[in-house]
Amino acid sequence: MKKFKRLLPLMMAIVAVFAFGFSLVGCSSCNDENRRLVSIEFDTSDTQLEFNVGQMYSSEGLIVIANFEDAKTKQDRISADDKNVKIDSSAYNKDVEGTYEIIVSYTYNGVTQSASYNVTVKYQIGGLDVRFKSGYGDPVTLSADKKTADMSSVASWIEVRHPDESTGVADLNSDPISANEYTVKVYKEQTEITDLSNLKRGAYQIWVSKYDAQRKFTYEGFILYYVVDEIQSIELIDGVTMQERSLKDKMSPTWKFEVTYKSGDTAIVDKTNRYVSIPVINTNSDKGAGMVTVSYNEPLPTGEAQSVTQDVPYRLTGEQVVPEMAVLNPGLLTDVDVTVETQFMNFDVIKGGITGISTNSSGSVITNREADITLPMGIVIDGKSTVHVAHAWQSGGASSETDGRFIRFTAKRNFEIYIYANANGANPGRQMSLTTLDDYVVMDSIDGYKAIDNVDVEQSGSKYSSHAQSVTEVSPVGVDFSISFNQSVNVFMVLVIFEEE
């Protein structure tokens, strides 16, 4: 019993010392009224300070050092995810290279102090250089675990290196990273391929990554891998080959073909495929029956050309359709006869408000210009899809109501307008424009032709340029239009084609 009494004061003393010591160590996490926060700084030794373009900002590993006065404990170390720490990274832009300020604030006992540190965004940081090493004699199957790839005729190993962070270029004479240090994944069109035993032809991404545990950062890089296959044949599988004639209809653009490869693999191709060439059949102007050759040219990655073809017979039935049209013919069509005025349109060529084509030096018909005009798809004049124009009309100076040159006409139906012109000079600023005061009229450029501006300067081998617009919502009462010019332009022909009713 006496022994117990002697131990009791000792135990109480130990508890008192422990409690006192705890108060000295543990106050860094409690609000001691005797301490005043005066500043903060950072320990960024375990924090990412450099980010690759496209990478989100992260404060992982950041330590805030809080500095105090009026107390024995002068500093606290606080994690960036503490509830009293606020981080403002609004200036950070992951998509633009540069240096960005990250503002950090810490609040203690109602006192807030702030400081900042900088991070950088740039290319190549963390990017691995991935290449194929050629020269291995035997075919090797593409394998994620063996880090190898089969390039069909040439087998290669993968070599991975860190690029120089200042230049982004790897030293190819340096030793590659050991295959045990990185991971390989294979993708095709963003889908990971796990079964590499029987790859179909196409382009694959070999994606390589290496995790740096110390920096808590993943290095990445990739290289394209092609599985090729020789093409054997092409065959029409969809699309009509006999069709009634109709204005501006086209037959072959709807055709689809099946391409067969040596391995037995197949692919369906149409006009959207860059390797296929399908001649367009104009159902209104091409002959009644014929044959067109369709070709498919898919080169090997080595650059070697390979091609297959198929001859497709076609037949057109019915008579050619001649649309309602009007032609302003200041240049004189030498081999066709077309009425300038129709029930839907009247043309006036105006110089300074005077009706008629001027014959003086400005705004005159000139005889040293001629062109063979190729008409729009499906349009024929007297059975011809190309007409010869012997002269051109020169618009003269810039347009105005008093001394400019412009072509004015009135239309009473929706139409497409085609202007064939050039500029006989080197000034690139020559332009035409189609205008109207009617707010309800809608004008859109026609595919395959330029909008009515930027008139081409005459170049060797090209005597005119084509300009076209579609005009809709035209009132049957009649809408006035003007083709105006900012400088002198040579106009060979203006063709207006009305919508079919």
C-alpha positions, 0 to 999 in steps of 0.5 A: 500500500505504501508502494502505491502511494509512492507511485501516485505522485510520480504518475501524476507528474508524468501525466502533467509533463505529457500534457504540457508537452502536447500543448507545445506540439499540438498547438500548430493545429489549434487556434492559440490566441497568443499567436498572430499569423504574419505571412505564409510561404511554400514548400514546393519540393513535392509539387508539380511546377511544370505542366504539359499543354492540355494538362489540368492544374494540380496542387497535390503535394503543396505545403503552406508554411505559416509564419507566426510571431509572439509565440514560441512556435514560429511556423506551422506546415499545412497541407494545401487541402486544409479547409483554411487554405484557399487556392486561386488558379483562375489565371491558369490556362492549360491550352496556352504555353506560358507562366501563370501565377497561383495565389494561395491564402491561409486564414488563422484566428481571423487573420488571412495572409496570401502569397503566390508561386508560379507554374509553367505550361509548355509542350514536350514536358513529360512527352516520351519519344517513341520510335521503331527500330528496324532491322529485325529479320523475323516477323514479330507479332505486335505485343504489349508485353514484349514491346514489339511490332510487326510492320507486315514486311518489316519487323521492328522493336519499339524504342522509347527515350526521354526528349530533351525538355528544352528542345523537345528532341530526343538524342537518338544516340542515347540509350533507350528506356528499359522495356521494364520501365514503361507500359504499352497500350494499342488503340484503333480509333480511340478504342483499346485493342487487347487481342493483338493476334489478328489485327485487321488493316488500318492505322493503330496508335501504340501508346507508351506511358511511364509513371514517375512516382517521385514527381507523381507524373505520367510521361506519355508518347505514341507512334502510329502503326500501320497494318497493310493489305494488298487490294485485289478488286473493286465491285459495284454493289449499290446504285442504279446504272439506268436512269431517266434523264432529268435536269441536273440529275447525276447518276454515279455519285450515289454508287457504292463499291466493295473493295476486296483485299488479299487477306479476304478483308473487305471495305465499302467505299463511295465518293467520300473516300479519298482513294476512289475516283468515280466519274460523274455521269450528267444525265442531261447531257451525256450520251444515252449509253456508255461506259465509265471506269472507276478506280481505287488507288490505295498506296502502301505506306512505303509509297508503292502505288497499287490500283484496281479498276472496274468498268461500269456500263450505264444507260440513259433514257428519255429526252434531254431537258432544256430548262427555262433560262435567260442569257445576257450575251454581250460577248456574242455566242457564235454557235448558239442562238438564245433569247435574252428576254423571257417572260420571267426576266428582262436584262438591261446593261446600263452605263450612267443610267443609259440603257444599252451596251456602251460602245465607247472606250469605257464599258465597251464590247471588246473583240480581243477576248474569247472563251469556251464556256463550260455550262453548269452540270446538266445544262445544255444549250442547243444540245451543247454543254460547252459554248464558244464566246467571241467577245467580252463586255468590259465593265469599265470603272467602279460602279455608281449610279452616275458613271459606274458600270453595272448590269441591272435586271428584273426577275419574277421567279427563283433562279440560279445565276452564273457569271463568266468573267475575268480581270485583264490585269494584276490587281487582285482587288477586282470584285463583282457583287449581286445586290437587291433592295428586297429584304426577303430575297435569299442568296447562297453560294452554289457548291462548285463555284465561287461566290460573286466576288474576287474575280480571277485575273486571267492566267495562262491556260485559264480564260475565265472564272465562274461565279454563281449564286442561288437566289430564292424567295423571289416575288412573282411581282418582280424583284430588281437586281444589280451586278456591280463592279468595283473595277474594270472586269471582262464579262463573257456571259451571264446565264440565269436558270430558273427553278423547275416548276 
